[in-house]
Amino acid sequence: MPDNRRFLLQRRPDGEPVREDFELVSEPTPDLAQGQFLIRNHYASLDPAMRGWMDAGGNYMPPIPLGDPVRATTIGVVEESRAEGFEAGMWVMGLNALEDYSVGVAGGFTQPIDPSMVPEVTNYLSLFGAVGMTAYFGFLEVCAPKEGETVLVTGAAGAVGSVVGQLARIKGCRAVGIAGGPEKCARLTEKYGFDTAIDYKGKDEAALTKAIAEACPDGVDVIFENVGGIILDAGLMNLNLHARVGLCGLISEYNTEPRGIRNLWQLIVKRAQIRGLLVADYVERFGEGAAQMGEWAAAGKITIDEHVDEGLENAFDSFMRLFAGSNQGKMILKIA
Ligand SMILES: NC(=O)c1ccc[n+]([C@@H]2O[C@H](COP(=O)([O-])OP(=O)(O)OC[C@H]3O[C@@H](n4cnc5c(N)ncnc54)[C@H](OP(=O)(O)O)[C@@H]3O)[C@@H](O)[C@H]2O)c1
């Protein structure tokens, strides 16, 4: 058996992660106990949420123990098995780690997947995985969009945001996206069908509030929030009566002390609601969401970009793209 390269969390990041917080080590590939199977990881999903798992407090998941490999959803192939139902050669997906080989347990979180059901096996990490399902259930159920409404999406050129914008158009809404830089803004309107886009770079809260007002002359009925900070506060200043804010993520605060929401009073003025959402709540309905996504994708109504970097040795740089904004779509690391 070859050695197992593992990308370990060696130190809890203080603010923005630095290279020294991690170490790539080589360890013997583990022996299997009865009921276990060995997964050769091919692709790993790099998600902003992983940053929270690196902190001592954790979030909706316990913190990654120091010295453990960084937790990540992976897809791979069963290399060897002592578990019923997991034969060698079978493709699987599960919450594993950034490493060449992971050990799965029958009855655990790793489940078989069928690559013939999707155009590319990586789509299980994007449109048909947690990202697509966050957009699908988070937007359609939590934000309850109605035809003709104006939907403001922040982090709009990213994996979740780009899908939400397309869902808004499918539902007959006006989709307005906020993203960083002219290229991403062009992608919003030209590729994902947003009605208009706002470049947040170089804008303070007042300028953002004004830009949103200009882009949304009828006000904002739904905010799908991925970013937080001044972008969320500027959005709140433009809410319509009975608007809904779906709080999906606050990426602008993952590496800093939380700034908090300053314009919360707008929820009173507009009798609006804000609700947090977590994709894990919908796991049992993923089949339903994926089937609908599949129909829309086949009809050319929805698309997602995947940004695939290669090599476990590049895990740090690839992960940090999420915070630098240099990922062009769902961030995926090819391991093998
Ligand atoms: N609640 C859930 O169940 C759930 C599930 C999945 C994801 N999420 C959340 O959804 C959000 C998007 O995740 P994703 O996987 O789709 O990642 P992504 O949007 O593909 O990548 C992250 C993007 O965030 C933007 N960003 C980073 N730092 C920023 C800052 N300081 N200010 C403004 N924008 C910033 C960057 O785009 P720009 O170049 O435009 O700045 C970057 O490309 C995250 O907040 C994540 O935590 C939540």
The ligand as an SDF file (V2000), in Angstrom:
LIG
                    3D

 48 52  0  0  0  0  0  0  0  0999 V2000
  -25.8710   27.6300    5.4840 N   0  0  0  0  0  0  0  0  0  0  0  0
  -25.4400   26.6010    4.7470 C   0  0  0  0  0  0  0  0  0  0  0  0
  -25.9160   25.4790    4.8700 O   0  0  0  0  0  0  0  0  0  0  0  0
  -24.3560   26.8480    3.7540 C   0  0  0  0  0  0  0  0  0  0  0  0
  -23.9540   25.8420    2.8490 C   0  0  0  0  0  0  0  0  0  0  0  0
  -22.9680   26.1600    1.8950 C   0  0  0  0  0  0  0  0  0  0  0  0
  -22.3970   27.4300    1.8850 C   0  0  0  0  0  0  0  0  0  0  0  0
  -22.7980   28.3460    2.8130 N   0  0  0  0  0  0  0  0  0  0  0  0
  -22.2570   29.7180    2.7960 C   0  0  0  0  0  0  0  0  0  0  0  0
  -22.4980   30.2560    1.5150 O   0  0  0  0  0  0  0  0  0  0  0  0
  -21.4980   31.2350    1.2260 C   0  0  0  0  0  0  0  0  0  0  0  0
  -20.8970   30.9240   -0.1430 C   0  0  0  0  0  0  0  0  0  0  0  0
  -20.2350   29.6640   -0.0840 O   0  0  0  0  0  0  0  0  0  0  0  0
  -19.7070   28.9730   -1.4170 P   0  0  0  0  0  0  0  0  0  0  0  0
  -19.2890   27.6040   -1.0510 O   0  0  0  0  0  0  0  0  0  0  0  0
  -20.6940   29.1680   -2.5010 O   0  0  0  0  0  0  0  0  0  0  0  0
  -18.3870   29.8060   -1.7210 O   0  0  0  0  0  0  0  0  0  0  0  0
  -18.1200   30.7520   -2.9860 P   0  0  0  0  0  0  0  0  0  0  0  0
  -19.1800   31.8070   -2.9630 O   0  0  0  0  0  0  0  0  0  0  0  0
  -17.9540   29.9320   -4.2030 O   0  0  0  0  0  0  0  0  0  0  0  0
  -16.7030   31.3870   -2.6280 O   0  0  0  0  0  0  0  0  0  0  0  0
  -16.5710   32.3440   -1.6700 C   0  0  0  0  0  0  0  0  0  0  0  0
  -16.7310   33.7690   -2.2760 C   0  0  0  0  0  0  0  0  0  0  0  0
  -17.0110   34.6650   -1.2120 O   0  0  0  0  0  0  0  0  0  0  0  0
  -16.6160   35.9580   -1.5960 C   0  0  0  0  0  0  0  0  0  0  0  0
  -15.9240   36.6050   -0.4610 N   0  0  0  0  0  0  0  0  0  0  0  0
  -14.8850   36.1360    0.2570 C   0  0  0  0  0  0  0  0  0  0  0  0
  -14.5340   37.0210    1.2050 N   0  0  0  0  0  0  0  0  0  0  0  0
  -15.3740   38.0880    1.0630 C   0  0  0  0  0  0  0  0  0  0  0  0
  -15.5250   39.3240    1.7500 C   0  0  0  0  0  0  0  0  0  0  0  0
  -14.7230   39.6600    2.7850 N   0  0  0  0  0  0  0  0  0  0  0  0
  -16.4900   40.1810    1.3430 N   0  0  0  0  0  0  0  0  0  0  0  0
  -17.2960   39.8590    0.2990 C   0  0  0  0  0  0  0  0  0  0  0  0
  -17.2150   38.6980   -0.3760 N   0  0  0  0  0  0  0  0  0  0  0  0
  -16.2680   37.8160    0.0010 C   0  0  0  0  0  0  0  0  0  0  0  0
  -15.6670   35.8020   -2.7780 C   0  0  0  0  0  0  0  0  0  0  0  0
  -16.3240   36.3050   -3.9380 O   0  0  0  0  0  0  0  0  0  0  0  0
  -16.0620   37.8240   -4.4560 P   0  0  0  0  0  0  0  0  0  0  0  0
  -14.9330   37.7320   -5.4090 O   0  0  0  0  0  0  0  0  0  0  0  0
  -17.3640   38.1930   -5.0790 O   0  0  0  0  0  0  0  0  0  0  0  0
  -15.7090   38.6320   -3.2530 O   0  0  0  0  0  0  0  0  0  0  0  0
  -15.4720   34.3190   -2.8970 C   0  0  0  0  0  0  0  0  0  0  0  0
  -15.2960   33.9010   -4.2260 O   0  0  0  0  0  0  0  0  0  0  0  0
  -20.5080   31.1840    2.3880 C   0  0  0  0  0  0  0  0  0  0  0  0
  -20.8250   32.2020    3.2980 O   0  0  0  0  0  0  0  0  0  0  0  0
  -20.7660   29.8290    3.0110 C   0  0  0  0  0  0  0  0  0  0  0  0
  -20.3880   29.7790    4.3660 O   0  0  0  0  0  0  0  0  0  0  0  0
  -23.7620   28.0780    3.7360 C   0  0  0  0  0  0  0  0  0  0  0  0
  1  2  1  0
  2  3  2  0
  2  4  1  0
  4  5  1  0
  4 48  2  0
  5  6  2  0
  6  7  1  0
  7  8  2  0
  8  9  1  0
  8 48  1  0
  9 10  1  0
  9 46  1  0
 10 11  1  0
 11 12  1  0
 11 44  1  0
 12 13  1  0
 13 14  1  0
 14 15  2  0
 14 16  1  0
 14 17  1  0
 17 18  1  0
 18 19  2  0
 18 20  1  0
 18 21  1  0
 21 22  1  0
 22 23  1  0
 23 24  1  0
 23 42  1  0
 24 25  1  0
 25 26  1  0
 25 36  1  0
 26 27  1  0
 26 35  1  0
 27 28  2  0
 28 29  1  0
 29 30  1  0
 29 35  2  0
 30 31  1  0
 30 32  2  0
 32 33  1  0
 33 34  2  0
 34 35  1  0
 36 37  1  0
 36 42  1  0
 37 38  1  0
 38 39  2  0
 38 40  1  0
 38 41  1  0
 42 43  1  0
 44 45  1  0
 44 46  1  0
 46 47  1  0
M  CHG  2   8   1  16  -1
M  END
$$$$
